[in-house]
Amino acid sequence: MEVEKYTIERRPNGVLLVHVHSEGPDGQPLPDAVFTFRPIDPQYEIWSRRFAEQQAGR
């Protein structure tokens, strides 16, 4: 997934919020999809690495 297609926030409690930016026809984008991941979630480590990459400016 391309980095510019999503942004990730880390909340003070460690939860990651992933905003997947939408694209729509005729310049009318749909609302972003928002997902949350907690340390107990299977995909947490994947998104945590992507968050670190985002913070590093990649």
PyRosetta script that sets phi, psi and omega in degrees:
from pyrosetta import init, pose_from_sequence

init()
pose = pose_from_sequence("MEVEKYTIERRPNGVLLVHVHSEGPDGQPLPDAVFTFRPIDPQYEIWSRRFAEQQAGR")
pose.set_psi(1, 133.8)
pose.set_omega(1, -179.0)
pose.set_phi(2, -70.1)
pose.set_psi(2, 139.6)
pose.set_omega(2, -176.4)
pose.set_phi(3, -58.4)
pose.set_psi(3, -39.5)
pose.set_omega(3, -177.7)
pose.set_phi(4, -69.8)
pose.set_psi(4, -8.5)
pose.set_omega(4, 179.8)
pose.set_phi(5, -85.2)
pose.set_psi(5, -9.5)
pose.set_omega(5, 179.6)
pose.set_phi(6, -149.5)
pose.set_psi(6, 157.3)
pose.set_omega(6, 170.6)
pose.set_phi(7, -130.9)
pose.set_psi(7, 152.0)
pose.set_omega(7, -177.1)
pose.set_phi(8, -126.9)
pose.set_psi(8, 136.1)
pose.set_omega(8, 173.9)
pose.set_phi(9, -118.2)
pose.set_psi(9, 144.2)
pose.set_omega(9, 171.8)
pose.set_phi(10, -110.5)
pose.set_psi(10, 121.7)
pose.set_omega(10, 178.9)
pose.set_phi(11, -79.7)
pose.set_psi(11, 159.4)
pose.set_omega(11, -179.8)
pose.set_phi(12, -56.0)
pose.set_psi(12, -27.1)
pose.set_omega(12, 179.9)
pose.set_phi(13, -86.6)
pose.set_psi(13, 6.6)
pose.set_omega(13, 176.8)
pose.set_phi(14, 92.3)
pose.set_psi(14, -9.2)
pose.set_omega(14, 179.7)
pose.set_phi(15, -69.0)
pose.set_psi(15, 137.1)
pose.set_omega(15, 176.4)
pose.set_phi(16, -99.0)
pose.set_psi(16, 131.0)
pose.set_omega(16, 173.9)
pose.set_phi(17, -107.1)
pose.set_psi(17, 122.8)
pose.set_omega(17, -179.4)
pose.set_phi(18, -110.7)
pose.set_psi(18, 119.7)
pose.set_omega(18, 177.7)
pose.set_phi(19, -104.0)
pose.set_psi(19, 113.0)
pose.set_omega(19, 176.9)
pose.set_phi(20, -95.5)
pose.set_psi(20, 114.6)
pose.set_omega(20, -175.7)
pose.set_phi(21, -73.7)
pose.set_psi(21, 133.8)
pose.set_omega(21, -176.9)
pose.set_phi(22, -93.0)
pose.set_psi(22, 161.1)
pose.set_omega(22, 173.0)
pose.set_phi(23, -130.4)
pose.set_psi(23, 142.7)
pose.set_omega(23, -179.6)
pose.set_phi(24, -134.5)
pose.set_psi(24, 166.7)
pose.set_omega(24, 179.1)
pose.set_phi(25, -69.4)
pose.set_psi(25, 150.1)
pose.set_omega(25, 175.5)
pose.set_phi(26, 57.8)
pose.set_psi(26, 30.7)
pose.set_omega(26, 177.8)
pose.set_phi(27, 70.9)
pose.set_psi(27, 14.0)
pose.set_omega(27, 179.2)
pose.set_phi(28, -107.3)
pose.set_psi(28, 84.1)
pose.set_omega(28, -177.2)
pose.set_phi(29, -69.3)
pose.set_psi(29, 149.7)
pose.set_omega(29, 173.0)
pose.set_phi(30, -77.7)
pose.set_psi(30, 166.8)
pose.set_omega(30, 176.1)
pose.set_phi(31, -62.1)
pose.set_psi(31, 149.8)
pose.set_omega(31, 176.7)
pose.set_phi(32, -62.5)
pose.set_psi(32, 149.2)
pose.set_omega(32, 170.8)
pose.set_phi(33, -87.1)
pose.set_psi(33, 136.6)
pose.set_omega(33, -179.1)
pose.set_phi(34, -125.1)
pose.set_psi(34, 128.2)
pose.set_omega(34, 179.5)
pose.set_phi(35, -123.8)
pose.set_psi(35, 149.8)
pose.set_omega(35, 174.1)
pose.set_phi(36, -120.3)
pose.set_psi(36, 144.9)
pose.set_omega(36, 178.1)
pose.set_phi(37, -133.1)
pose.set_psi(37, 131.4)
pose.set_omega(37, 177.6)
pose.set_phi(38, -106.8)
pose.set_psi(38, 159.5)
pose.set_omega(38, -178.1)
pose.set_phi(39, -54.1)
pose.set_psi(39, -23.5)
pose.set_omega(39, 179.7)
pose.set_phi(40, -84.2)
pose.set_psi(40, -8.6)
pose.set_omega(40, -178.6)
pose.set_phi(41, -77.6)
pose.set_psi(41, 141.7)
pose.set_omega(41, -179.0)
pose.set_phi(42, -58.5)
pose.set_psi(42, -32.5)
pose.set_omega(42, -177.1)
pose.set_phi(43, -91.9)
pose.set_psi(43, 2.2)
pose.set_omega(43, -176.4)
pose.set_phi(44, -57.2)
pose.set_psi(44, -45.6)
pose.set_omega(44, -176.8)
pose.set_phi(45, -63.2)
pose.set_psi(45, -38.0)
pose.set_omega(45, 178.6)
pose.set_phi(46, -60.2)
pose.set_psi(46, -50.0)
pose.set_omega(46, -177.6)
pose.set_phi(47, -72.3)
pose.set_psi(47, -28.3)
pose.set_omega(47, 176.1)
pose.set_phi(48, -65.8)
pose.set_psi(48, -40.8)
pose.set_omega(48, 175.8)
pose.set_phi(49, -64.0)
pose.set_psi(49, -42.7)
pose.set_omega(49, 179.0)
pose.set_phi(50, -65.3)
pose.set_psi(50, -34.7)
pose.set_omega(50, 176.2)
pose.set_phi(51, -63.3)
pose.set_psi(51, -44.2)
pose.set_omega(51, 178.9)
pose.set_phi(52, -61.8)
pose.set_psi(52, -40.1)
pose.set_omega(52, 176.5)
pose.set_phi(53, -63.9)
pose.set_psi(53, -41.0)
pose.set_omega(53, 178.4)
pose.set_phi(54, -61.5)
pose.set_psi(54, -43.1)
pose.set_omega(54, -179.9)
pose.set_phi(55, -66.2)
pose.set_psi(55, -29.9)
pose.set_omega(55, 179.7)
pose.set_phi(56, -78.7)
pose.set_psi(56, -7.2)
pose.set_omega(56, 176.4)
pose.set_phi(57, 92.4)
pose.set_psi(57, 17.5)
pose.set_omega(57, 178.8)
pose.set_phi(58, -80.8)
pose.dump_pdb("model.pdb")
